[in-house]
């Protein structure tokens, strides 16, 4: 027969196991959110370079693996962990946003700096996440831990994705998830809980300041688009849009934009009635000077779409003939930009224009002298066209 002491011991062990499972679930929930938010911040700072994605996941897994190993070897300070975990996350976010201050304003950050930035900002949260799993495996069965970890990941992914769809600021998403983490894990430790809530309130108050660290100019609004972070700067005729810290288009037409529209229209061998504009970086304003034109557009970022035009996906399913196809993208900087400079792209454009149509794109290079890099870009494009 079980004695009262044995029953109490079993009950206490059951409570401990449930506490461990909840801790694992909440840690996993926050981990997914941190990965998503930090990755989007990295892409903004490093101009949308997809190279960042692989580095981020690889370094995250390395730090997590190291944390799991350490957690299985040392005593786990359960009371102290949540506060250290939250501090490491918030500190990582602030350091991440302050990282561009180390470079000249407006300078495109070199690739090597991304590794340094990622290691510096996400290693601690990833390490603590692995530390929890490694420590809890000493007192709990592995199978339930995996199940609750996956459950937390799914919940975190659902919350983060839903809030991003509704354009919620990154710091609000992070604060909400960390608040959930604190309420579940620290509910029986009021002093720790109050300390955590004070930290979250403080990070919300300095959000606007930390955002300004990422940009070398004054911005009027920030939105999270499907292609990255979109920033508006200036007003009236000086209004400009930036995508992932790179200028995308301006309200005032630049000479290169005017030439990319008016020259093809003037030089076309046949009269132009229908135009397909791919990625409007300012060309649409110039095309509006020709009211007789029928204009279709392809814009991968929904927030850049203007009302009153038909938007298609690429490649267009409708094989309509266009008298003129304009491509607004310039020199490709990221892998996603290269899709408009491939053999398949040019062949599809040829199908859309036929033998009588015209295709135009503008690569902004030096006016008088081509640098070796610019000369290489020109040669690559000519080789592709041939």
Secondary structure by P-SEA (a helix, b strand, c coil): cccaaaaaaaaaaaaaaaaaaaaaaaaaaaaaaaaaaaaaaaaaaacccaaaaaaaaaaaaaaaaaaaaaaacccccccccaaaaaaaaaaaaaaaaaccccccccccccaaaaaaaaaaccaaaaaaaaaaaaaaaacccaaaaaaaaaaaaaaaaaaaaaaaaacccaaaaaaaaaaaaaaaaccccaaaaaaaaaaaaaaaaaaaaaaaaaccccccccccccccbbbbccccccbbbbccccccccccccaaaaaacaaaaaaccccccbbbbcccccaaaaaacccccbbbbbbcccccccccbbbbcccccccccccbbbbcccccccccccccccaaaaaaaaaaacccbbbbbbbbcccccccaaaaaaaaaaaaaac
